[in-house]
Amino acid sequence: MKSAYLVWTEAGNSNQAIGDKRKGAAVEELITEQKFASLDEFWDALSPIGKIFGNPLTKFIYRGQSDGDWKLVPQVYRQAIIDRYRTGMHAALGKDHIGQTHFEWWLLESFLYHCDQRGLAIPGDSMEFRKFFEIQNIMTVNGIANHGWPQMQVLPMMAMAQHHGIPTRLLDWSSNAMVACYFAAAGAVNKPTPQTGQTLAVFGFTFNSYRREVGFRHVRVPGSTSANLSAQGGSFILVNNNGYRGEEFAIDADLESTLNSTDRLIKLTLPIELAGELLMRCHKFGFSAATVFPGYDGAAKAVLERQLAVSFLERLV
């Protein structure tokens, strides 16, 4: 069964511009959703040689989410993340775009500090980068308007930090639909109290990578940035959420709101009751925590997730 979301086409340099354009822009069907009740049909639909994603002239990237109702919102834009981590001095800095930039810089600076404490290498590191990343320079560059944030020099470290749990304005995507499938299923089976009646989702996204886009950026960094990144065939979508000093930062800004007529976002959903079976199938095809998180921790995680998949139906409430 198919349905379509209706979204406004253009996005401006700030959230206010996006909102203004929504009021008068033409409406197009930019996001299609296909709902599956069968695991076999869902699996076949994700095939790189299937009807949906099999066109050799169209390149898709993929993302899996454990809740089909969630929008594509970067972690550092989410209300729950801001409430939990933007505290103390950062809460006092105000709710505008410049205060948010300072908060995001502080997360990365703290990550950099602790990596230094343990002698861990940072991608793109150099004396020149350290000079560039000083708060005085970051605020000089982004202190009135932050439309360039994060700058190109910051992206490799931001990508590494994202892959190790730091909230950023990057959304993880993969060139492999099966990797996205794994993350959707694993996220569901790891829920302490999964709810009957929910869905999980895998997104396929294609866009014109050569256009000058203000709504989002496709970010690719070298595979050597992180072992996880290369194992997952990973890249990122940076959802722009920029503006001026004194202009309130937009909470929960999502990718869907930035799309225009050259983009196509396809969403496939599956009942959450099938998450355990989906994870077991991913394992059979060679996609598990052990493959997407290379190392001992990934191997251990694969063991435990397999047991959670087996007991999943018993834990549904």
Solvent accessible surface area in square Angstrom, and as a share of the most:
residue,aa,sasa,rsa
1,M,170,0.76
2,K,154,0.65
3,S,52,0.33
4,A,47,0.36
5,Y,95,0.36
6,L,117,0.58
7,V,22,0.13
8,W,83,0.29
9,T,15,0.09
10,E,88,0.39
11,A,11,0.08
12,G,9,0.08
13,N,87,0.45
14,S,11,0.07
15,N,55,0.28
16,Q,106,0.47
17,A,29,0.23
18,I,13,0.07
19,G,25,0.24
20,D,71,0.37
21,K,77,0.32
22,R,83,0.30
23,K,169,0.72
24,G,72,0.70
25,A,22,0.17
26,A,76,0.59
27,V,69,0.39
28,E,69,0.31
29,E,118,0.53
30,L,10,0.05
31,I,6,0.03
32,T,42,0.25
33,E,14,0.06
34,Q,28,0.13
35,K,93,0.39
36,F,32,0.13
37,A,86,0.67
38,S,41,0.26
39,L,17,0.08
40,D,81,0.42
41,E,104,0.47
42,F,0,0.00
43,W,26,0.09
44,D,93,0.48
45,A,12,0.09
46,L,0,0.00
47,S,28,0.18
48,P,97,0.61
49,I,158,0.80
50,G,23,0.22
51,K,208,0.88
52,I,30,0.15
53,F,9,0.04
54,G,23,0.22
55,N,80,0.41
56,P,129,0.81
57,L,167,0.83
58,T,45,0.26
59,K,149,0.63
60,F,13,0.05
61,I,10,0.05
62,Y,15,0.06
63,R,34,0.12
64,G,13,0.12
65,Q,10,0.04
66,S,10,0.06
67,D,16,0.08
68,G,3,0.03
69,D,125,0.65
70,W,128,0.45
71,K,118,0.50
72,L,0,0.00
73,V,14,0.08
74,P,0,0.00
75,Q,57,0.25
76,V,0,0.00
77,Y,0,0.00
78,R,75,0.27
79,Q,82,0.37
80,A,76,0.59
81,I,28,0.14
82,I,17,0.08
83,D,91,0.47
84,R,175,0.64
85,Y,92,0.35
86,R,19,0.07
87,T,74,0.43
88,G,59,0.57
89,M,113,0.50
90,H,11,0.05
91,A,61,0.47
92,A,87,0.68
93,L,79,0.39
94,G,29,0.28
95,K,152,0.65
96,D,23,0.12
97,H,0,0.00
98,I,8,0.04
99,G,5,0.05
100,Q,0,0.00
101,T,0,0.00
102,H,32,0.14
103,F,0,0.00
104,E,4,0.02
105,W,24,0.08
106,W,98,0.34
107,L,15,0.08
108,L,2,0.01
109,E,57,0.26
110,S,29,0.19
111,F,32,0.13
112,L,6,0.03
113,Y,114,0.43
114,H,114,0.51
115,C,8,0.05
116,D,64,0.33
117,Q,93,0.42
118,R,183,0.67
119,G,68,0.65
120,L,104,0.52
121,A,89,0.69
122,I,10,0.05
123,P,27,0.17
124,G,57,0.55
125,D,60,0.31
126,S,49,0.31
127,M,160,0.71
128,E,132,0.59
129,F,11,0.05
130,R,74,0.27
131,K,137,0.58
132,F,37,0.15
133,F,3,0.01
134,E,77,0.35
135,I,45,0.23
136,Q,128,0.57
137,N,46,0.24
138,I,0,0.00
139,M,44,0.20
140,T,112,0.65
141,V,72,0.41
142,N,0,0.00
143,G,5,0.05
144,I,137,0.70
145,A,27,0.21
146,N,0,0.00
147,H,65,0.29
148,G,41,0.39
149,W,0,0.00
150,P,0,0.00
151,Q,27,0.12
152,M,142,0.63
153,Q,91,0.41
154,V,0,0.00
155,L,7,0.04
156,P,27,0.17
157,M,0,0.00
158,M,1,0.01
159,A,1,0.01
160,M,31,0.14
161,A,0,0.00
162,Q,18,0.08
163,H,28,0.12
164,H,111,0.50
165,G,56,0.54
166,I,38,0.19
167,P,12,0.08
168,T,3,0.02
169,R,0,0.00
170,L,1,0.01
171,L,2,0.01
172,D,45,0.23
173,W,7,0.02
174,S,5,0.03
175,S,69,0.44
176,N,58,0.30
177,A,8,0.06
178,M,24,0.11
179,V,6,0.04
180,A,3,0.02
181,C,0,0.00
182,Y,1,0.00
183,F,66,0.28
184,A,0,0.00
185,A,0,0.00
186,A,6,0.05
187,G,30,0.28
188,A,0,0.00
189,V,0,0.00
190,N,67,0.34
191,K,40,0.17
192,P,120,0.75
193,T,80,0.47
194,P,0,0.00
195,Q,78,0.35
196,T,82,0.48
197,G,65,0.63
198,Q,53,0.24
199,T,43,0.25
200,L,0,0.00
201,A,0,0.00
202,V,0,0.00
203,F,4,0.02
204,G,0,0.00
205,F,0,0.00
206,T,19,0.11
207,F,35,0.15
208,N,67,0.34
209,S,67,0.43
210,Y,202,0.77
211,R,48,0.18
212,R,239,0.87
213,E,35,0.16
214,V,68,0.39
215,G,1,0.01
216,F,6,0.02
217,R,69,0.25
218,H,49,0.22
219,V,9,0.05
220,R,162,0.59
221,V,23,0.13
222,P,88,0.56
223,G,39,0.37
224,S,109,0.70
225,T,6,0.03
226,S,7,0.05
227,A,65,0.50
228,N,21,0.11
229,L,3,0.01
230,S,68,0.44
231,A,40,0.31
232,Q,13,0.06
233,G,30,0.29
234,G,19,0.18
235,S,9,0.06
236,F,0,0.00
237,I,0,0.00
238,L,0,0.00
239,V,0,0.00
240,N,23,0.12
241,N,3,0.01
242,N,4,0.02
243,G,0,0.00
244,Y,117,0.44
245,R,146,0.53
246,G,66,0.64
247,E,41,0.19
248,E,121,0.54
249,F,7,0.03
250,A,13,0.10
251,I,66,0.34
252,D,68,0.35
253,A,15,0.12
254,D,15,0.08
255,L,0,0.00
256,E,14,0.06
257,S,11,0.07
258,T,3,0.01
259,L,0,0.00
260,N,37,0.19
261,S,74,0.48
262,T,74,0.43
263,D,8,0.04
264,R,114,0.42
265,L,0,0.00
266,I,1,0.00
267,K,12,0.05
268,L,0,0.00
269,T,5,0.03
270,L,0,0.00
271,P,39,0.25
272,I,0,0.00
273,E,47,0.21
274,L,35,0.17
275,A,0,0.00
276,G,5,0.05
277,E,90,0.40
278,L,0,0.00
279,L,0,0.00
280,M,43,0.19
281,R,62,0.23
282,C,0,0.00
283,H,35,0.15
284,K,164,0.70
285,F,123,0.51
286,G,41,0.39
287,F,42,0.17
288,S,13,0.08
289,A,0,0.00
290,A,42,0.33
291,T,64,0.37
292,V,2,0.01
293,F,52,0.22
294,P,65,0.41
295,G,51,0.49
296,Y,206,0.78
297,D,124,0.64
298,G,1,0.01
299,A,48,0.37
300,A,56,0.43
301,K,79,0.33
302,A,12,0.09
303,V,95,0.55
304,L,116,0.58
305,E,2,0.01
306,R,108,0.39
307,Q,112,0.50
308,L,54,0.27
309,A,7,0.06
310,V,100,0.57
311,S,30,0.19
312,F,1,0.00
313,L,111,0.55
314,E,149,0.67
315,R,59,0.21
316,L,32,0.16
317,V,98,0.56
